[in-house]
């Protein structure tokens, strides 16, 4: 269950049963951690979630990741239960050691090419932050997305990964989730148009409706709007999904 | 041979013999491409070098890498001779398909941890660019380098890779090469001090004096100074090493 409260400075570090299950340091709305939730869930790997208040970080977060960022994953099944971080590096590791529902291609060149596509997406992801001119940023993102539309067209498959979601699908989906709330992020009139992105529109819809990992991670757009508006107002509320 | 002229806009794309040998798009002073030179040379993999004038790029560079950056590597041994790019992704691919002189650990967790160390270095690398306050930036770099000094101390080995250089050594060495010319980059008084970094100082010296790949790639610091000063003067001369 990922809809738990976000721990702040001064909060005691949560204690979990000695069950050998991974511990994922997360933030419910962070697209980078979302990648790890999707990878873990798509492989049915159980894990405990420790949500972190990123604006008021508990000291013990820095034991998990000296950079104070999420995701950080504690491999409690290994000697000394080491922490690892960096979303794409964790994802590749998990795919290697948990080969069920393989997400990366096994051919080295195909794997490299898929990783290059993910790396290319990072310039899109970065345009979702530090928003100065929302409309210009969304226009720039759309120009970059044209490449992904063409690539999906070229592949001719339902998912980038083929007949089922692969690592490229999961690595980029968290930012597509934000296409539901573009007006809130980038300003009025910003839309993800089916006319310009027919393949990506269908791909996104298929993931949301049919992919079990995405369905498990996803949340109502109203929750995102509430979170995002609280962030813009300077009093971020990470716990909008906590019952 | 990497000391060849840098191709500019309007220059014809060089033609190589149909010999099945990789073609590396490079720039002689680029630390990111240096990683690939070191990986290829450490494995005795032959390759042709195509040096690129990054301030006046030939159009055909964008066929190699749509982002117009180096390194780009053409795998002429594969069907349709695809180009690949992103230095760390290329390095990992090369290590996978050319297992001689293995550079990455084979254990998945050890490999992940080494990749995390490389990723951590990226914040150091970025401080070598867009220099506004050189002294402050060098001080910040030194604070980050303390972690690497401690880690090398902790490992107790000659190289990060152990008794021989591994991927972490090659991935970060190109920026240590610049410790020879800190005064030029960051300003007078900036030094890489043996007192503060005893392990790293010895490590760097050992690589320069004993590692064949580093010896092959390395160049006199005077050449770097000449290149760097031409860059700062707004008339970059990439060809200072061309005979």
Interface residues (C-beta under 8 A of the other chain):
Chain A: X66 X67 X75 X78 X82 X84 X85 X86 X89 X90 X92 X93 X96 X97 X108 X109 X111 X112 X113 X115 X116 X119 X120 X147
Chain B: X66 X67 X75 X78 X82 X84 X85 X86 X89 X90 X92 X93 X96 X97 X108 X109 X111 X112 X113 X115 X116 X119 X120 X147
